[in-house]
Amino acid sequence: MAQDTKKIAIVGSGLAGSLLAIYLRRKGHHVSVFDRRPDIRTITFSGRSINLAMSNRGWKALAEVGLEAEIKKIALPLDKRALHVSGKPMYFQKYGKEGEAIWSISRGVLNRKMIDLAEAAGVQFHFNEKVWDVDLPEAKLYTGETEKSAWKTYDFDLIFGCDGAFSRVRHKMQRRSRFDYSQKFIDVGYKELTIPANEDGTHKLDSTSFHIWPRGRFMLIAMPNLDGSFTCTLFLPFEGTLSFDTITTKKEAKTFFATYFPEVSKDIENLIEDFFKNPTSAMVTMKCFPWTYWDKIALVGDSAHAIVPFYGQGMNAGFEDIYKLNTFIDKFGDDWETIFKAYENDRKPNADAIAELSYRNFIEMSSKTADMRFLLQKKIEKSFAARYPDKWIPVYSRVTFSDRPYAEALAEGDRQEAIMKRVMQLPDIESKWDNEEVFEKILKLLEEN
């Protein structure tokens, strides 16, 4: 459905902001993007990034505006996990069925590309321009050098907040009556590290895998880049016996990496340099509601639902917000209030579900992937799913390789977990895990539940 042309502001030039700008330009709107930071294309990236894992939802949102093929040129497909468990040889876990993969993309590379594409579509960017205040009923933005300097006023028809977990737009909405808001930090922080390419530009580890070193309370992950390097992320408690607090010298860092991650010891000097150069960052789950104000303001992506990164769905969920918003625009035309209501009511339960799934996946990745009972359970599930694909879709596949609602994946995952709890109590399950008896038990429990 065609729309009347609007003057629209987007606060935040990150991934959600730049993709939303492209969508709105395609609808014929005049779009201005504001960001307090400098243009990311002109600076060295800050060392606060976790490589992105683009999956079905993200690709679907990009395909809708014809960008999927363009973005695949800067991404690498990963079809499995490579698990580096202490005291065991490295082994692989396939993610899904043949041909299913997540795609590793550098956040900085993707963000630069998305801004280029938005500019080419006619979007106007205002970098180094900080938004200090928002007039919600009038859709006005106030920007300036400092909080006490003279401010510039901009008038718009609509404003979208795409400015992350600590959104300035949401901050203004929070002052309104009956606005629900919560944030919860986990006690684990993260630090970006790098494994450089071999001298000939090849990767030092398998480049079709997402590498995980699970160590219980902490872990290291590594995702490949096109240039042969790996972006690694160390997840470690802020405080405690083994924590960011207790690794304060190069000698302590060297002992830490040599003890817990011997496979990367040949790059230990590089890892130690990054460890002390790059910042330690926190991770937060942020929930709020409502996400919109009248027919004037809407929050998209992390500003509405920041999640911890352990399902690789933060960007995918933000992109899906935009895809869904677009479907409601097509359905309701110029009725922005109805568009916004439909959007927030559709997305809120799913944002809460992926927040829960992401937190659970942290426990799974750091602790359970090294647990033999857990691995046996996953083996049984995979074997049953291969035999009865219409009766059992693993929750990971529901989240990553489908576009069914996140809330559905959470509910179905809880149902499957309850069934597997009973299956794992069968006598001698370790020796007869792939027997007909086990499959019959699962079929019976599926009927009962």
PEQUI-V350612 format. One record per residue. N is the residue number from 1. RES is the residue in three letters. SS is DSSP state (h for helix, s for strand, l for the rest). PSI is psi in whole degrees, 0 to 359 (NA if undefined). D_CENTER is the distance of its C-alpha to the mean C-alpha in Angstrom with 2 decimals. Layout:
# PEQUI-V350612
N/RES/SS/PSI/D_CENTER + N/RES/SS/PSI/D_CENTER
This chain:
# PEQUI-V350612
1/MET/l/130/31.01 + 2/ALA/l/151/32.00 + 3/GLN/l/154/31.30 + 4/ASP/l/142/33.35 + 5/THR/l/132/32.03 + 6/LYS/l/155/30.32 + 7/LYS/s/117/29.62 + 8/ILE/s/135/25.94 + 9/ALA/s/141/24.11 + 10/ILE/s/125/20.41 + 11/VAL/s/116/19.60 + 12/GLY/l/121/16.84 + 13/SER/l/21/16.65 + 14/GLY/l/200/12.99 + 15/LEU/h/313/11.02 + 16/ALA/h/317/11.40 + 17/GLY/h/316/14.89 + 18/SER/h/324/16.12 + 19/LEU/h/318/15.18 + 20/LEU/h/321/16.71 + 21/ALA/h/318/19.65 + 22/ILE/h/314/20.27 + 23/TYR/h/312/20.33 + 24/LEU/h/326/22.73 + 25/ARG/h/321/24.89 + 26/ARG/h/336/25.31 + 27/LYS/l/358/26.72 + 28/GLY/l/7/29.21 + 29/HIS/l/156/28.10 + 30/HIS/s/121/28.68 + 31/VAL/s/127/25.37 + 32/SER/s/133/25.14 + 33/VAL/s/130/22.02 + 34/PHE/s/138/22.52 + 35/ASP/l/134/20.83 + 36/ARG/l/341/22.39 + 37/ARG/l/164/21.20 + 38/PRO/l/167/23.06 + 39/ASP/l/120/22.15 + 40/ILE/h/339/19.48 + 41/ARG/h/348/21.66 + 42/THR/h/1/24.50 + 43/ILE/l/162/23.08 + 44/THR/l/137/21.94 + 45/PHE/l/152/18.27 + 46/SER/l/355/18.13 + 47/GLY/l/26/16.89 + 48/ARG/l/18/13.98 + 49/SER/l/146/11.23 + 50/ILE/l/129/9.08 + 51/ASN/l/147/9.33 + 52/LEU/s/149/6.79 + 53/ALA/s/94/7.21 + 54/MET/s/130/8.45 + 55/SER/l/192/9.91 + 56/ASN/h/317/12.55 + 57/ARG/h/318/11.15 + 58/GLY/h/315/10.04 + 59/TRP/h/321/13.39 + 60/LYS/h/318/15.29 + 61/ALA/h/323/14.47 + 62/LEU/h/321/15.52 + 63/ALA/h/327/18.51 + 64/GLU/h/331/19.74 + 65/VAL/l/22/20.62 + 66/GLY/l/26/21.72 + 67/LEU/l/357/19.14 + 68/GLU/h/310/17.78 + 69/ALA/h/321/20.60 + 70/GLU/h/317/20.35 + 71/ILE/h/330/16.72 + 72/LYS/h/338/17.42 + 73/LYS/l/338/20.02 + 74/ILE/l/20/17.59 + 75/ALA/l/157/15.43 + 76/LEU/s/128/16.50 + 77/PRO/s/135/16.32 + 78/LEU/s/118/15.79 + 79/ASP/l/4/17.59 + 80/LYS/s/163/17.74 + 81/ARG/s/143/17.02 + 82/ALA/s/115/19.75 + 83/LEU/s/125/20.66 + 84/HIS/l/83/22.81 + 85/VAL/l/138/24.46 + 86/SER/l/131/27.23 + 87/GLY/l/7/30.66 + 88/LYS/l/153/29.60 + 89/PRO/l/152/29.26 + 90/MET/l/140/25.83 + 91/TYR/s/163/24.97 + 92/PHE/s/148/22.54 + 93/GLN/s/117/20.66 + 94/LYS/s/141/20.08 + 95/TYR/l/314/16.83 + 96/GLY/l/212/18.66 + 97/LYS/l/171/21.79 + 98/GLU/l/131/23.37 + 99/GLY/l/351/21.52 + 100/GLU/l/131/18.05 + 101/ALA/l/154/15.46 + 102/ILE/s/161/11.91 + 103/TRP/s/125/12.20 + 104/SER/s/125/11.71 + 105/ILE/s/136/11.71 + 106/SER/l/129/12.49 + 107/ARG/h/315/10.68 + 108/GLY/h/316/14.28 + 109/VAL/h/315/15.82 + 110/LEU/h/317/13.60 + 111/ASN/h/317/14.01 + 112/ARG/h/316/17.71 + 113/LYS/h/317/18.09 + 114/MET/h/323/16.63 + 115/ILE/h/318/19.03 + 116/ASP/h/313/21.82 + 117/LEU/h/322/21.35 + 118/ALA/h/317/21.29 + 119/GLU/h/318/24.41 + 120/ALA/h/332/26.07 + 121/ALA/l/353/25.59 + 122/GLY/l/13/27.47 + 123/VAL/l/140/24.92 + 124/GLN/s/128/26.39 + 125/PHE/s/138/24.38 + 126/HIS/s/95/25.66 + 127/PHE/l/162/24.30 + 128/ASN/l/34/25.60 + 129/GLU/l/104/26.34 + 130/LYS/s/131/25.23 + 131/VAL/s/123/25.24 + 132/TRP/s/331/27.34 + 133/ASP/s/157/28.08 + 134/VAL/s/128/27.45 + 135/ASP/s/105/30.29 + 136/LEU/l/307/28.60 + 137/PRO/l/330/31.66 + 138/GLU/l/354/32.66 + 139/ALA/l/51/29.24 + 140/LYS/s/144/30.35 + 141/LEU/s/143/28.41 + 142/TYR/s/120/30.15 + 143/THR/s/157/29.28 + 144/GLY/s/173/31.16 + 145/GLU/l/311/31.51 + 146/THR/l/174/31.60 + 147/GLU/l/334/31.81 + 148/LYS/l/358/35.59 + 149/SER/l/175/36.12 + 150/ALA/l/138/37.17 + 151/TRP/l/150/34.38 + 152/LYS/s/140/33.99 + 153/THR/s/132/33.60 + 154/TYR/s/136/31.79 + 155/ASP/s/131/32.47 + 156/PHE/l/169/30.06 + 157/ASP/l/324/30.05 + 158/LEU/s/152/26.38 + 159/ILE/s/134/23.61 + 160/PHE/s/130/19.85 + 161/GLY/s/109/17.80 + 162/CYS/l/35/14.60 + 163/ASP/l/32/15.14 + 164/GLY/l/185/12.28 + 165/ALA/l/333/12.55 + 166/PHE/l/46/16.22 + 167/SER/l/132/17.14 + 168/ARG/h/324/20.82 + 169/VAL/h/314/21.10 + 170/ARG/h/323/19.85 + 171/HIS/h/320/22.13 + 172/LYS/h/320/25.01 + 173/MET/h/329/24.17 + 174/GLN/h/338/24.09 + 175/ARG/l/352/27.78 + 176/ARG/l/153/28.74 + 177/SER/l/143/30.34 + 178/ARG/l/32/28.43 + 179/PHE/l/117/24.93 + 180/ASP/s/136/22.86 + 181/TYR/s/136/20.44 + 182/SER/s/149/19.07 + 183/GLN/s/143/16.94 + 184/LYS/s/118/16.68 + 185/PHE/s/144/16.03 + 186/ILE/l/159/15.95 + 187/ASP/l/13/18.74 + 188/VAL/s/135/16.75 + 189/GLY/s/178/15.83 + 190/TYR/s/156/14.46 + 191/LYS/s/134/16.23 + 192/GLU/s/135/15.66 + 193/LEU/s/167/18.48 + 194/THR/s/137/19.76 + 195/ILE/s/112/21.87 + 196/PRO/l/165/23.95 + 197/ALA/l/161/25.26 + 198/ASN/l/165/28.69 + 199/GLU/l/329/31.57 + 200/ASP/l/8/31.72 + 201/GLY/l/2/28.06 + 202/THR/l/165/26.97 + 203/HIS/l/144/24.17 + 204/LYS/l/338/25.38 + 205/LEU/l/169/23.26 + 206/ASP/l/126/22.59 + 207/SER/l/6/20.44 + 208/THR/l/16/19.41 + 209/SER/s/152/17.71 + 210/PHE/s/114/14.69 + 211/HIS/s/133/16.88 + 212/ILE/s/131/16.76 + 213/TRP/s/89/19.56 + 214/PRO/s/129/19.48 + 215/ARG/l/33/21.94 + 216/GLY/l/261/21.80 + 217/ARG/l/351/21.00 + 218/PHE/l/168/19.14 + 219/MET/s/162/17.60 + 220/LEU/s/139/16.95 + 221/ILE/s/157/14.55 + 222/ALA/s/133/15.29 + 223/MET/s/137/13.96 + 224/PRO/s/151/16.63 + 225/ASN/l/162/17.26 + 226/LEU/l/331/19.90 + 227/ASP/l/7/22.39 + 228/GLY/l/350/22.78 + 229/SER/l/171/20.93 + 230/PHE/s/133/18.07 + 231/THR/s/119/15.39 + 232/CYS/s/150/15.58 + 233/THR/s/123/13.94 + 234/LEU/s/120/16.38 + 235/PHE/s/122/15.40 + 236/LEU/s/143/18.70 + 237/PRO/s/149/20.31 + 238/PHE/l/317/21.53 + 239/GLU/l/163/24.99 + 240/GLY/l/184/27.13 + 241/THR/l/312/29.16 + 242/LEU/l/103/26.54 + 243/SER/l/172/24.17 + 244/PHE/l/327/23.37 + 245/ASP/l/327/26.51 + 246/THR/l/352/28.75 + 247/ILE/l/94/27.87 + 248/THR/l/347/29.78 + 249/THR/l/162/31.85 + 250/LYS/h/327/31.44 + 251/LYS/h/316/33.62 + 252/GLU/h/321/31.43 + 253/ALA/h/320/28.29 + 254/LYS/h/316/30.26 + 255/THR/h/318/31.41 + 256/PHE/h/307/27.93 + 257/PHE/h/319/26.47 + 258/ALA/h/325/29.73 + 259/THR/h/312/29.85 + 260/TYR/h/339/26.38 + 261/PHE/l/60/25.10 + 262/PRO/h/334/28.37 + 263/GLU/h/337/26.86 + 264/VAL/h/17/25.55 + 265/SER/h/334/28.75 + 266/LYS/h/344/30.05 + 267/ASP/h/20/27.31 + 268/ILE/h/323/27.90 + 269/GLU/h/318/29.40 + 270/ASN/h/318/26.47 + 271/LEU/h/319/24.02 + 272/ILE/h/319/26.37 + 273/GLU/h/313/26.66 + 274/ASP/h/322/22.89 + 275/PHE/h/318/22.82 + 276/PHE/h/343/25.35 + 277/LYS/h/320/24.34 + 278/ASN/l/149/20.63 + 279/PRO/l/156/19.63 + 280/THR/l/125/18.38 + 281/SER/s/152/15.39 + 282/ALA/l/163/14.64 + 283/MET/l/135/11.73 + 284/VAL/s/144/12.21 + 285/THR/s/124/11.73 + 286/MET/s/130/13.41 + 287/LYS/s/145/15.13 + 288/CYS/s/167/17.82 + 289/PHE/s/140/20.20 + 290/PRO/l/165/21.66 + 291/TRP/l/353/19.16 + 292/THR/s/164/22.13 + 293/TYR/s/116/25.63 + 294/TRP/l/225/28.49 + 295/ASP/l/28/28.10 + 296/LYS/l/319/27.09 + 297/ILE/s/140/23.65 + 298/ALA/s/144/20.16 + 299/LEU/s/141/16.78 + 300/VAL/l/141/13.69 + 301/GLY/l/218/9.93 + 302/ASP/h/333/9.39 + 303/SER/h/339/13.19 + 304/ALA/h/333/13.54 + 305/HIS/h/69/10.90 + 306/ALA/l/137/8.95 + 307/ILE/l/161/7.37 + 308/VAL/l/156/7.49 + 309/PRO/l/17/5.06 + 310/PHE/l/3/7.49 + 311/TYR/l/0/6.60 + 312/GLY/l/31/4.07 + 313/GLN/l/2/3.38 + 314/GLY/h/305/2.34 + 315/MET/h/318/4.42 + 316/ASN/h/319/6.06 + 317/ALA/h/320/7.04 + 318/GLY/h/317/8.28 + 319/PHE/h/322/10.06 + 320/GLU/h/325/11.43 + 321/ASP/h/313/12.78 + 322/ILE/h/318/14.66 + 323/TYR/h/314/15.95 + 324/LYS/h/317/17.22 + 325/LEU/h/318/18.69 + 326/ASN/h/323/20.47 + 327/THR/h/324/22.01 + 328/PHE/h/328/23.46 + 329/ILE/h/315/24.79 + 330/ASP/h/327/26.51 + 331/LYS/h/320/27.88 + 332/PHE/h/0/29.17 + 333/GLY/l/242/30.09 + 334/ASP/l/2/31.21 + 335/ASP/l/80/30.70 + 336/TRP/h/328/27.70 + 337/GLU/h/317/28.22 + 338/THR/h/320/27.99 + 339/ILE/h/310/24.96 + 340/PHE/h/319/23.11 + 341/LYS/h/314/24.36 + 342/ALA/h/319/23.36 + 343/TYR/h/308/19.82 + 344/GLU/h/324/19.18 + 345/ASN/h/329/21.02 + 346/ASP/h/318/19.10 + 347/ARG/h/330/15.56 + 348/LYS/h/309/16.22 + 349/PRO/h/327/16.91 + 350/ASN/h/326/13.86 + 351/ALA/h/318/11.58 + 352/ASP/h/322/13.67 + 353/ALA/h/316/13.41 + 354/ILE/h/333/9.68 + 355/ALA/h/315/10.06 + 356/GLU/h/315/12.94 + 357/LEU/h/322/11.62 + 358/SER/h/318/8.81 + 359/TYR/h/316/11.77 + 360/ARG/h/324/14.06 + 361/ASN/h/335/12.17 + 362/PHE/h/315/12.66 + 363/ILE/h/318/16.31 + 364/GLU/h/313/16.41 + 365/MET/h/321/15.06 + 366/SER/h/326/17.16 + 367/SER/l/308/20.26 + 368/LYS/h/334/20.74 + 369/THR/h/349/20.12 + 370/ALA/h/6/23.32 + 371/ASP/l/124/25.19 + 372/MET/h/322/27.75 + 373/ARG/h/318/28.02 + 374/PHE/h/316/24.31 + 375/LEU/h/323/24.47 + 376/LEU/h/316/27.61 + 377/GLN/h/316/26.05 + 378/LYS/h/325/23.25 + 379/LYS/h/318/26.10 + 380/ILE/h/314/28.06 + 381/GLU/h/316/25.23 + 382/LYS/h/318/24.62 + 383/SER/h/318/28.39 + 384/PHE/h/318/28.87 + 385/ALA/h/324/26.09 + 386/ALA/h/324/27.75 + 387/ARG/h/324/31.08 + 388/TYR/l/67/30.02 + 389/PRO/l/337/26.96 + 390/ASP/l/347/27.86 + 391/LYS/l/342/27.99 + 392/TRP/l/104/24.94 + 393/ILE/l/117/21.44 + 394/PRO/l/147/19.22 + 395/VAL/h/324/16.39 + 396/TYR/h/317/13.90 + 397/SER/h/323/15.51 + 398/ARG/h/323/15.47 + 399/VAL/h/314/11.71 + 400/THR/h/323/11.01 + 401/PHE/l/22/14.36 + 402/SER/l/171/15.45 + 403/ASP/l/21/15.00 + 404/ARG/l/156/16.85 + 405/PRO/l/142/15.77 + 406/TYR/h/322/13.26 + 407/ALA/h/324/16.31 + 408/GLU/h/319/18.43 + 409/ALA/h/320/16.28 + 410/LEU/h/313/16.47 + 411/ALA/h/316/20.20 + 412/GLU/h/324/20.98 + 413/GLY/h/319/19.25 + 414/ASP/h/321/21.46 + 415/ARG/h/315/24.44 + 416/GLN/h/321/23.93 + 417/GLU/h/320/23.57 + 418/ALA/h/321/26.83 + 419/ILE/h/314/28.55 + 420/MET/h/332/27.52 + 421/LYS/h/319/28.71 + 422/ARG/h/323/32.12 + 423/VAL/h/318/32.08 + 424/MET/l/347/31.39 + 425/GLN/l/357/34.53 + 426/LEU/l/141/36.79 + 427/PRO/l/141/39.52 + 428/ASP/l/33/39.07 + 429/ILE/h/330/35.61 + 430/GLU/h/324/35.04 + 431/SER/h/335/37.97 + 432/LYS/h/26/37.74 + 433/TRP/l/331/34.01 + 434/ASP/l/22/34.50 + 435/ASN/l/159/37.77 + 436/GLU/h/324/38.54 + 437/GLU/h/319/39.11 + 438/VAL/h/316/35.46 + 439/PHE/h/321/34.32 + 440/GLU/h/321/37.04 + 441/LYS/h/315/35.84 + 442/ILE/h/317/32.28 + 443/LEU/h/317/33.83 + 444/LYS/h/316/36.07 + 445/LEU/h/326/33.34 + 446/LEU/h/321/31.26 + 447/GLU/h/322/34.38 + 448/GLU/h/328/34.94 + 449/ASN/l/NA/31.45
